[in-house]
Amino acid sequence: MHGNDWLSDRETWLSALVWVGLALLFVGAMRRGRRFALAGGACLLIAWAVAPLQREVPLMETRLDEARPRFQFQQWHYRHVRAPQHLVYRAMKELAAEDALAWLWREFRVVEEAEGCELVLGRKVVAGAEATINFLFEPTNRGTTVISTETRVYAADAWAARGFAIYWRLIYPGSALLRMAWLRAVEQRAMRGRTVGL
């Protein structure tokens, strides 16, 4: 299984610092507390001053690795589904056509598809930065499937990376919740297919 635990990722903690800073600024504004406001401002300055790191995958294991081996921003989530690989893959494609994931196919282009195993999507997000997302379907020896989705963003230069970092660290929590909701929706659809014996 490829990817990283999102709780151990540096960007997760920098995003948390941004939100602590915003909360402190809000408390400071409501209570007219200068100390809260100063502490909030300091949190934001620290969080947004830290330059993003460029990373590179050490080993090509997935189609995503081949499509986006270098990146500065990453988010990875997975879900263990009690259904076979083909049902989970079909559930994802059905949702892409009609429901929770449909907007992805409108906004992103298909970079590569390994039928039943992995789908890689990509799009330009801001000037100088491109996002690449995959859905990976890994069967287990128990007839179940681990589905994961990983997002990688690569910025072409330091200015683009710093600019995108401001946006990424602000939207990170909502982005994480959205991706977990995608995986849950795929699981629910796959389990319905398994129940009716498709």
C-alpha positions as CSV (number, residue, x, y, z in Angstrom):
1,M,0.0,0.0,0.0
2,H,1.5,3.3,-1.1
3,G,1.2,6.6,0.6
4,N,1.7,8.1,4.0
5,D,-0.3,8.5,7.2
6,W,-1.9,12.0,7.0
7,L,-1.4,12.6,10.7
8,S,2.4,12.2,10.3
9,D,2.5,14.6,7.4
10,R,4.1,18.0,8.0
11,E,1.5,19.9,6.0
12,T,-1.2,18.5,8.3
13,W,0.4,20.1,11.3
14,L,1.0,23.4,9.5
15,S,-2.6,23.4,8.5
16,A,-3.6,22.8,12.2
17,L,-1.4,25.8,13.1
18,V,-3.2,28.0,10.6
19,W,-6.6,27.1,12.1
20,V,-5.3,27.6,15.7
21,G,-4.2,31.0,14.5
22,L,-7.5,31.9,13.0
23,A,-9.3,30.7,16.1
24,L,-7.1,32.9,18.3
25,L,-7.7,35.9,16.1
26,F,-11.4,35.3,16.3
27,V,-11.3,35.0,20.1
28,G,-9.1,38.1,20.2
29,A,-11.6,40.1,18.1
30,M,-14.6,38.9,20.1
31,R,-13.0,39.7,23.5
32,R,-10.9,42.5,22.3
33,G,-7.9,40.6,23.7
34,R,-4.7,41.8,22.2
35,R,-2.8,38.7,23.5
36,F,-5.1,36.3,21.7
37,A,-4.8,38.4,18.5
38,L,-1.0,38.6,18.7
39,A,-0.8,34.8,19.4
40,G,-3.1,34.1,16.5
41,G,-1.1,36.4,14.1
42,A,2.1,34.7,15.2
43,C,0.6,31.2,14.5
44,L,-0.4,32.3,11.0
45,L,3.0,33.9,10.3
46,I,4.9,30.8,11.4
47,A,2.6,28.4,9.5
48,W,2.7,30.4,6.2
49,A,6.4,31.2,6.5
50,V,7.5,27.6,6.4
51,A,8.6,26.8,2.9
52,P,7.1,23.6,1.4
53,L,9.5,20.7,0.8
54,Q,9.8,19.0,-2.5
55,R,9.5,15.3,-2.3
56,E,10.2,12.5,-4.7
57,V,9.0,8.9,-4.6
58,P,12.0,6.5,-4.1
59,L,10.4,3.6,-6.1
60,M,7.8,3.6,-8.9
61,E,5.0,1.4,-7.5
62,T,1.8,2.9,-9.0
63,R,0.6,4.8,-12.1
64,L,0.5,7.9,-9.9
65,D,4.2,7.5,-9.1
66,E,4.9,7.5,-12.8
67,A,2.6,10.5,-13.5
68,R,3.6,12.6,-10.6
69,P,6.9,11.4,-9.0
70,R,7.8,14.9,-7.6
71,F,5.5,17.0,-5.5
72,Q,5.4,19.4,-2.6
73,F,1.9,18.7,-1.2
74,Q,0.3,15.4,-0.5
75,Q,-2.8,13.9,1.1
76,W,-3.6,10.2,1.3
77,H,-6.6,8.3,2.7
78,Y,-7.7,4.7,2.5
79,R,-10.7,2.5,3.4
80,H,-10.9,-1.3,3.7
81,V,-14.0,-2.5,1.9
82,R,-15.6,-5.9,2.4
83,A,-16.2,-6.4,-1.3
84,P,-14.1,-7.8,-4.2
85,Q,-12.0,-5.4,-6.3
86,H,-14.2,-5.4,-9.4
87,L,-17.3,-4.3,-7.4
88,V,-15.4,-1.6,-5.6
89,Y,-14.0,-0.3,-8.9
90,R,-17.4,-0.4,-10.6
91,A,-18.9,1.5,-7.6
92,M,-16.4,4.2,-8.1
93,K,-17.1,4.5,-11.8
94,E,-20.9,4.6,-11.1
95,L,-20.5,7.4,-8.6
96,A,-18.3,9.3,-11.1
97,A,-21.1,9.2,-13.6
98,E,-24.0,10.1,-11.4
99,D,-23.3,11.3,-7.9
100,A,-20.6,12.2,-5.3
101,L,-17.6,12.1,-7.7
102,A,-19.2,13.5,-10.8
103,W,-17.6,16.9,-10.5
104,L,-14.1,15.3,-10.5
105,W,-14.6,14.1,-14.0
106,R,-15.8,17.5,-15.1
107,E,-12.9,19.4,-13.5
108,F,-10.1,16.8,-14.0
109,R,-8.8,15.0,-17.1
110,V,-8.0,11.3,-17.1
111,V,-4.2,11.0,-17.1
112,E,-4.2,7.2,-17.0
113,E,-6.5,4.3,-16.2
114,A,-5.5,0.7,-15.4
115,E,-8.9,-0.9,-15.7
116,G,-10.1,-2.3,-12.3
117,C,-6.8,-1.3,-10.6
118,E,-6.1,2.4,-10.7
119,L,-7.4,5.7,-12.1
120,V,-5.2,8.8,-12.2
121,L,-6.7,12.3,-12.8
122,G,-5.0,15.6,-13.2
123,R,-5.6,19.3,-13.6
124,K,-4.0,22.7,-13.3
125,V,-5.1,24.3,-10.0
126,V,-3.4,27.7,-10.1
127,A,-0.7,29.2,-12.3
128,G,2.4,27.1,-12.0
129,A,0.8,24.3,-9.9
130,E,-0.9,21.1,-11.0
131,A,-2.8,18.6,-8.9
132,T,-2.8,14.8,-9.6
133,I,-5.3,12.5,-7.9
134,N,-5.5,8.7,-8.0
135,F,-7.9,6.0,-6.9
136,L,-6.0,2.8,-6.2
137,F,-7.8,-0.6,-5.7
138,E,-5.7,-3.3,-4.0
139,P,-7.2,-6.8,-3.4
140,T,-6.5,-8.7,-0.3
141,N,-6.2,-12.5,0.1
142,R,-9.5,-12.4,2.0
143,G,-11.5,-11.3,-1.0
144,T,-11.8,-7.7,0.2
145,T,-10.3,-4.5,-1.2
146,V,-8.3,-1.6,0.1
147,I,-9.3,1.5,-1.8
148,S,-7.1,4.6,-1.4
149,T,-7.0,8.1,-2.9
150,E,-3.9,10.2,-2.9
151,T,-3.6,13.8,-4.0
152,R,-0.2,15.3,-5.0
153,V,0.4,18.9,-6.0
154,Y,3.5,20.0,-7.8
155,A,4.4,23.7,-8.1
156,A,6.9,24.5,-10.8
157,D,8.9,27.1,-8.8
158,A,9.4,28.4,-5.3
159,W,7.0,31.3,-5.7
160,A,4.2,29.1,-6.9
161,A,4.9,26.6,-4.1
162,R,4.7,29.3,-1.4
163,G,1.6,30.8,-2.9
164,F,-0.2,27.4,-3.1
165,A,1.0,26.6,0.5
166,I,-1.2,29.5,1.8
167,Y,-4.3,28.0,0.1
168,W,-3.4,24.3,0.8
169,R,-2.9,24.9,4.6
170,L,-6.1,26.7,4.8
171,I,-8.3,24.2,3.0
172,Y,-6.6,21.0,4.2
173,P,-9.1,19.9,6.8
174,G,-12.1,20.3,4.5
175,S,-10.1,18.6,1.7
176,A,-9.4,15.6,4.0
177,L,-13.0,15.3,5.0
178,L,-14.1,15.4,1.4
179,R,-11.7,12.6,0.4
180,M,-12.9,10.5,3.3
181,A,-16.5,11.1,2.2
182,W,-15.5,9.9,-1.3
183,L,-14.2,6.6,0.0
184,R,-17.2,6.1,2.2
185,A,-19.5,6.7,-0.7
186,V,-17.6,4.2,-2.8
187,E,-17.8,1.6,0.0
188,Q,-21.5,2.0,0.5
189,R,-22.2,1.6,-3.2
190,A,-19.9,-1.4,-3.4
191,M,-21.6,-3.0,-0.4
192,R,-25.0,-2.5,-2.0
193,G,-23.7,-4.3,-5.1
194,R,-22.3,-7.1,-3.0
195,T,-25.7,-7.5,-1.2
196,V,-27.7,-7.9,-4.4
197,G,-25.1,-10.4,-5.7
198,L,-23.8,-8.4,-8.7
